[in-house]
Amino acid sequence: MEPLSDRNLPAIACHNIRTEYQSTLQRPILNGIDVQINHGEFVALLGMNGAGKSTLLRSLVGLVPIQQGEIQICGTSVEQRHIGEVRKNIGFLFQGGALVDQLSCLDNVLCGCLGELTTWQSLWGFPKSDRRVAMQLLQKMGLQEQIYQKARQLSGGQRQRVAIARTLIQSPHILLADEPTTGLDISGINQVMDSLAEMHSRGLTVVVVLHDLALATQYAQRAIILDAGKVWYDGDCQNIERQFARLQSLSQFQSANAA
Ligand SMILES: Nc1ncnc2c1ncn2[C@@H]1O[C@H](COP(=O)(O)OP(=O)(O)OP(=O)(O)O)[C@@H](O)[C@H]1O
């Protein structure tokens, strides 16, 4: 990870962000989000289905057009002309990891630095230094035995840890993970969350979308709960079950009144 030019600037700052109006929802998907996340935080992003969690994560890397407001990543505005710089600071972990099944774990991790290769390197393959870093990352993820194994032979938890290593080879300051534990059994869930916690302890800022409140309480320091494209709760993880119960009764009350 390259040192940050100014660690006092927030890792992520969203000022009143609003996306396009959605006629099916009768509102914008994100509807005035104001959030600031500092370097070194571990944040769980929570909310019911359709609340806007994935849209918020995607907007942070410029994958969703913003109609109003501003997003800054490490002080840089998320705009087309700065998108390269923004994405250098952020690693994005998609649901399911999206590995290439026919490639080894090592080659999957090396795919994370494809965008950085010079023309010469793309002719001659990845430099030794990249291969060394990829191996070290796989070792850190507890996958030293699987370095040359094809991705199709891995368990769900192992796949997701390869995907984390692929994200980390870009040395990001921030890791965004969209439901990284979906479809995993208890041991896979623990492996993935422990890997995120380990990287967090080394200074990475982590924002992870979760549906499991117990996991959020166990791993995150801060919870942000979205509802209908707005921040419903932003605070510590101690009372999130109570916050969710309040949110559910409010939605039931609103649906009963609308009927
Ligand atoms: N590309 C898109 N085009 C149109 N509508 C979209 C698009 N992506 C998401 N939406 C809508 O925006 C709303 C929020 O979706 P989003 O995926 O951000 O929610 P979420 O909180 O991540 O949900 P889940 O927990 O189900 O993954 C949903 O109503 C969804 O249908």
The ligand as an ORCA input file, in Angstrom:
! r2SCAN-3c Opt
* xyz 0 1
  N     -29.218     -1.286    -12.959
  C     -30.403     -1.032    -12.384
  N     -31.428     -0.541    -13.107
  C     -32.600     -0.271    -12.548
  N     -32.886     -0.441    -11.240
  C     -31.909     -0.929    -10.473
  C     -30.616     -1.252    -10.989
  N     -29.858     -1.722     -9.982
  C     -30.635     -1.713     -8.884
  N     -31.874     -1.231     -9.176
  C     -32.974     -1.063     -8.238
  O     -32.496     -0.231     -7.191
  C     -32.983     -0.683     -5.928
  C     -31.799     -0.904     -5.007
  O     -31.039     -2.003     -5.503
  P     -29.694     -2.504     -4.782
  O     -29.224     -3.699     -5.530
  O     -28.787     -1.358     -4.630
  O     -30.279     -2.904     -3.360
  P     -29.608     -3.771     -2.207
  O     -29.872     -3.033     -0.941
  O     -28.185     -4.069     -2.535
  O     -30.485     -5.077     -2.260
  P     -30.151     -6.639     -1.940
  O     -30.009     -6.734     -0.460
  O     -31.369     -7.322     -2.438
  O     -28.915     -6.988     -2.701
  C     -33.800     -1.945     -6.195
  O     -35.167     -1.598     -6.201
  C     -33.361     -2.370     -7.567
  O     -34.413     -2.994     -8.273
*
